[in-house]
């Protein structure tokens, strides 16, 4: 080891000296260390025979891989126009697999600088500390916004297929919409649960994915408004043929915001629909109530279904 703390690596060895040998625990440690992205090779080698006390020594050989990456990309969307991204990331920032990513995004409707931090196995095994800071400028038919937001949270598995997270944040947002220019200080407390039992991350042929999030928030400057946003989204997949070349897929999204009045909710926090990833064949954010200039107003509820 050159840059990775040995104490951190030892946390992946989920057995105690003296317990009965279990190959599945060795395999699990091998897989977990490989998935960190820190090592180009991971090799466990048991001794040929037990020692005089009946113990079996195991040697662990590690070769550290490259821990920094730089990348860039470009995109075009008929609803959102041209876009580009450049990023830099470090996968071992503080020598215990901390992942830090800095990305700059520019498109016709959004320009943003995003800093993401993730510390795995924080305080306890399989618990992650998350932090994010985003500076953004957005220009859409619904609103123009300049914002600075930061958030912190904890994430951990609940069962084999469920993960849960909770956090808190703070955001300053200056929004110009049909109500004119307004500024908000928003304090959200998101609580989320995610389910995933699909057979492939990128190209699933069976299983389902579900995300549920509840976010109590307080927005204040000229007036103080409390509101509760709830959103549920999911997708399911089923291969029709044995070769898995034809997949029946469905998706749904349901959301609701409980508040005194729609206009009191910052325009950037309302629900919108339309465009790629939402309702194809409709202009970005255009499905829903419109003002006299046919600009989207957003709403307190949304339902999307796709097949």
N, C-alpha and C positions, 0 to 999 in steps of 0.2 A: 504494500500500500504506500502510495506517495502523497496523495491529497485527501483520501477518504479516511475518516477516523476509524480505528480498529474497534473501538467500543460500539460504534454504530453497526458495523458488520456483524459483531457477535450477537446483536439483538435478533438477527435472522436465524440463528441456530436455536430452534425451538425444542431442544431436548436438554436434559440435565445429565451431567456425568454420573454414570453408575446405573442409569435406567436401562431396561432391555432394549436391544438394538431394534430400530424400526426404519426400514428403508424408505417408507413413505415420508417420514419427517426429513430425511436427507434430500429426497426428491423435491419436497416442498421448499426447502431452503435454497436449493439450486435454482428453482423456477423464480422464487422471489428476488434473489440477488440478480438474476439475469434481467428481470423486468425493471430494475432500478434504472437501467440505461447507463450505469457507471462503468461497466466492465465489458471488455471485448472477449474475455474468456473467464469461465468459472468452472473449477474442477475439484470435486471431492474424491479423495483416494483413501479408502480404508486400508489398514495394515493387512498383511497376509494372514496373520493369526493373532489371537488375543495375547496380552502380556501375561506375566506370572500371576496377576490378580484377576484374570478373566476379563480385563477391559480391552476394548478394541479402539486403538487410536485412529483418528481420521485426520488426514492432512487436507487443508483447504488452500488451493493455489488460485490467486486472482491476478488478472492483468487489467489495469485500468485503461479504459478507452478514452476517446476525446470527449470532453465535457462541455464544449461550447459549440454553438451552431449559429450561422447567419443564413438568412434566406429571403427571398423576395418572390412576388407573384403579381399577376395582373388578371383582370376579369372584365367581362362585359355582360350586362343584364339589360334586356329590353325595357324593364320597369325601373331600374335604378341607375342605368348608364354605365360608364367606364369606371373602373376602380383599380387600385394598386395597393400593395402591402410590402413592407420590409420589416424584418424582425431580427433580434439578437437574443439568444438565450444561453443561460448557464445552468447546468444540471447538478452542480455541486458547490453552490455559492459559499456556504459556511461549513463545508467539509462533511456534511451529513445528508447528502442527497437533496438539499434544498434547491428547488427549481424556480429560477427567476427568468421571466420573459418580458422583453420590452419590444413593443410593436407600434409601428406608425402606419395608419391606414388613411387612404385618401380616395374618395369617390365623389361623384357629382352631388350626392345628397349628404355625405358625412365625411368629416375629417376628424381623426382622433389619434391620441397618443395614449397607449395602455401599458401599465406596468402590472404584471401578475406575479405573485409569490405563492409558493406552495411548499410547506414543510411536512414531509411524510412522517408517520409514526410519532406524532407530537404528543408527549406526555404518556401515551399508552400505545400499544401495538395496533396498527391499522387505523389510527386516528390522524387526520390531516388538518393542519392549520392553513387557512386560506386568507390571502389579502389581495386587494385590488385597488388601484388608483387609475382613474380615467379622466382625461381632459378631452372634451368633444365639442364639435360644432356641427349642427344638423340643419339642413335646409330642405323642407318638404312642403307639399301643398297644404298640409295640415297646420304646420307651425315652423318657426325658426327658433333654434335653441343653442345657447352656449352654456356648458355645464362643467363642473368639477365635482367628481364623486369619489369617495373612498369607502371601502367595506372590509370587514373582517368576519371570519366564520370558522366553524369546526365541521368536519365531515367524517363519517365513519360508517362501516357496514352494520346493518341491523340483522340481516339474515343472509343466506347464500345469494339471494337475488335482489334484496332491498338495501338501499343506502339512504341515510338520513343526514341532514345538515341544518344548522341554524346559525344565525349571524346578526350583525348590526352594521349600520352604515350611516353616512352623512353625505348630503349632496347640496351644492349650490347650483341653482338653475335659473337662467334668465331666458324667458320664453316670450315670443311675440306670436300671437294668434288672433282670432277674430275678436277677442276681448281687448286687444292692444298689448303693449309690452308690460310684463309683470315679472317679478323676481320671487323665488321661493327658496327657502331652506327646508330640505326634506330629510327626515330621519326614519328610515325603514328598518324593520326587524323581520327578515325573511326566514321562514321555516319550510323546508322542502323534504320530500321523500321521492326516491327514484327506484323503479323496478325494471329489471332487464333480464330476461331469460332467453334471448335470441341466440342462435347458433353461430352468428358471425357479426363482428362489429360493423364491417363495411357493406356486406352483401347478405343480409339475413334471408333465410328461406323458411324459417319457422320461429315461433315465439312471439313475444310482445314486449313493448317498452311503454312505461307509464311514468309520467312526472306530475306530482301534485305540489303546489306551493301556496302558502298562505302568508301574506305580507301586511301586517298592521303598520301603518305609517302616520306620521304627523308632518304636515307642511305648514310653514309659518313665515311671515314677514309682515305684509300688510294686515293679514288676518290669519288666525290659527285654525286649521282644518284637520280633523282626524278621519281617516278612511281605512277600509279593510279590503284588500284585493285578494281574490282567490282565483287560481287558474289551474285547470287540469288538461293535460294533453297526453295523447297516447297513439301508438301505432301497433299493428299486428301483421304477421306475415304467415303465409301458408303456401307451400309448394304444391302446384297442381299436378305436375308430372314427376316421375321418379328421377329424372336427370336434373331437376331443380332449375330448369331453364325458363319456366313460366311460374311466376309468383303472384298469388292473389294478396294484395296489400290494402290495408285501410288505415285511415288516420282520423283523429277527432281532436277538437280543441273547444273547451268550454271555459268561459271566464266571467267573473262578476266582481264589481266594485260596490261596496256598501258605503254610501256617503250621502250627505244632505242634498247636494246639488252637483250636477255634472260640471258646470262651469267653475266650481271651486277646486276641482281636481286639476293639477297641472296638465296641460295638453299632452306632454310627453309621457304621462303615466296612464292615459286612457287607452282603451282597446281600439285597434284598427284591424281591418281585413282587406284583402285584395293584393294581387301580385304573386310573384314566384314564392313558393313555400307557404302560401296561404290559399288564395282562390285563383287558380290560373285563368287567364283570359280576361282578367279585370285589372285596371290600372292600380298601381301601388297605393294602398290606403283608401281606395275609392268606394269600397263596399260599406255603406252605412250612411248616417245622416250627413248632409252637405249644407253649407251656408248659401247665401244668395249668389256668391261667385263660384259655386260648385266646388269649393274647397272642403276637404273632410273636417268634421268636427270631433270625431271620436265618440266613444260611448262608454257606458258603465257595464255593458254586457256584450258577450260575443259567443257565437256558436259556429264552428266550422266542421264540415264532414267531407271526407274524400275517400274515394275507392279506386 
